Amino acid sequence: MVASAPVLFERKQVFALDLPFAQQIRLINHRFEPRWRHAEQEVTILTGLHGDELDGGYICHRLSQFLQRLPVGWRLEGAVNLLPSANPLAGSLGERFVPEAGSDLNRIFPGDPDGSEWERLAAAIFAIAGRSTACFDIHSSNSFLEELPQVRVVHEPRLIEWANCLGLDVVWSHSQHNWIAGTVAQALFERGVPALVIELGTGRRIHRGHCERVFQGILQWMLAVGVLSGGPVVAAPNRPLQASEFNIVYINAETGGLFLPRPSLNLGERLKRGSRVGQVIDPLSGQEAEVIAPLDGHLFTLRVHPLVYAGSLVARLVHL
Amino acid sequence: MQKSLGPLLVPFGGPLNVAMQEFGRGRPVLSVVGGLHGDAYNGVYTCHLLIEWLRRQELRQGPYQLRGKVRVLPAVNPPGLLLASRHWPFDNTDLDRVFPGYAQGETTQRLASWVFEQVRHSDCCVELHGPENHLAEWPRVQVYHSQPRALDLAQILGLPVVWVRRRSTAKTAHCYELPVRTQGTLAHNLSQAGVDVLVIRAGGGQAIEPEYCTRVFAGLVRLMLHMGIVLGPPPEPPGTASPRVVTGTAVQPVHCRTPGLFVPAAVLGESLAEGEVLAQVVDPLRGETLERVHTTEPGLLIALRTHPVVMQGALVACLVRDGH
């Protein structure tokens, strides 16, 4: 154990898997505990279930550095687990998943300690997350879309309150039956552990501005629920946009081609019904198809990969 | 003795290990390199057979005596082999196009540089390759025309076909050798450094074919006996008494004319008569046979397509013309 003032910090290997050709994957947990009191609360922050989603690695790094060197006046009251790379093999390649390592790791939770190698990895992650009093699972978008920092939760009052506490741009609640089976969040919810899924940025990129807001948001949440104490009360930012299954507007390309967003378009912008989002062009035929907002709404998802097929998602709005 | 490259640091993991085994001492030196491409498992298994055998001889558990040095690099592209990806998985680099490498360069250049340093002072280097262009190969060894000593060594291996290749590939596209850039290959760079290079291909990719591996392994023992690296009796199974030594002009490439699914009807090593059907191309959407691919001359089938999807004009087989 590395003793840093009032905090016990340990970098623990919690799972290892030997692979052929002398390779190995190791699941590392940054474990923090208060030194002078028994921790009643325990929060797990995990990321990298998909190896192409890298913002969470940076956010965990920020959190770990902060907790290792708590500023004067701050105190750690609860235990914190940080899993900065939950799927190390896919992470080392920057791939969402590697077919040889099973398919999507975030579809086999809660895993099985006696199952296949990847079910055992999932079970090792779940063993930590499942004994927590709250869990954050941080995702980036894929390489196609950029997302404003947002949090997705099951539609329950306490979870929505916690989600709002992060102060991100959007809180998107889903009914429980619409949660994807096999995800860590769904398996935790079944177990009775509150799970918050944070989504931000783009795959294979780190968006430092978005990351900083999520880092600050998690600190703010920790202060609010008492995992941390003594920090300054952060002025509550604007209340996040409240999204549910009924007020999200999906805008899809109607033809194949190259998507060009309107030059001045920015994420977070409020769009009027009928305003231009961009166009899809076909350089071979010379055709240009306008992409129009069908309703008023706040833009929180925008396509960054120019190639589109008919039906490709180019934007999402929260309609209020 | 095991040595390994290090440290080649990768994200979210430990240092990457690239293994090398060394047996014996002094000269002559034979190097054997496998697993440059992540789909070339036959070569990796052949290295396994060789390492196991050499260890037994070193412990005096066999009838052979070591008189020179053998260096074996069984798996040069570990992440590729782990993921069955031909190229280096992170950035899709073909490792066999970045030689001689560069120790201060990209990851693959550093790896290539390390490999090149290990093998460049050999008297002979054997590369165990997987298939190219989706063709499974009747066991053959390829040598450069400019290396007459390598041609002698190649025949000692006792594999059925010895392919003599001219270094300039610019105008050989009409036959089997595709006009690929070879400047970055290990074989090209070793030959420039004066090392006799033998490139062996046997079987397909993505699988281990023990029969082919055993034949190549026995060939390597014959090579070591001939070079004076080991002393002892000839190995089993015996090699082909007189391998077919061919050049590009002796090889008849066979292309299909129609796109579709390629269904082979012949096997490697088979002697085919003129006009014999060696495969068909079918359209599974309409349930029709589009083409019967046949030979135009009698010959020995030395390469046959394994991947079922063919484009119009794809190379699907190669024969060595009879009389060559």
Chai-1 contact restraints between the chains, C-beta under 6 A:
chainA,res_idxA,chainB,res_idxB,connection_type,confidence,min_distance_angstrom,max_distance_angstrom,comment,restraint_id
A,L19,B,L82,contact,1.0,0.0,6.0,A-B,restraint_1
A,F21,B,A75,contact,1.0,0.0,6.0,A-B,restraint_2
A,F21,B,P78,contact,1.0,0.0,6.0,A-B,restraint_3
A,F21,B,L81,contact,1.0,0.0,6.0,A-B,restraint_4
A,F21,B,L82,contact,1.0,0.0,6.0,A-B,restraint_5
A,A22,B,N17,contact,1.0,0.0,6.0,A-B,restraint_6
A,Q23,B,P78,contact,1.0,0.0,6.0,A-B,restraint_7
A,Q23,B,L82,contact,1.0,0.0,6.0,A-B,restraint_8
A,S85,B,F12,contact,1.0,0.0,6.0,A-B,restraint_9
A,P88,B,F12,contact,1.0,0.0,6.0,A-B,restraint_10
A,P88,B,G13,contact,1.0,0.0,6.0,A-B,restraint_11
A,G91,B,F12,contact,1.0,0.0,6.0,A-B,restraint_12
A,S92,B,V10,contact,1.0,0.0,6.0,A-B,restraint_13
A,S92,B,P11,contact,1.0,0.0,6.0,A-B,restraint_14
A,S92,B,F12,contact,1.0,0.0,6.0,A-B,restraint_15
A,S92,B,G13,contact,1.0,0.0,6.0,A-B,restraint_16
A,L93,B,P89,contact,1.0,0.0,6.0,A-B,restraint_17
A,L93,B,F90,contact,1.0,0.0,6.0,A-B,restraint_18
A,V98,B,L83,contact,1.0,0.0,6.0,A-B,restraint_19
A,E100,B,L83,contact,1.0,0.0,6.0,A-B,restraint_20
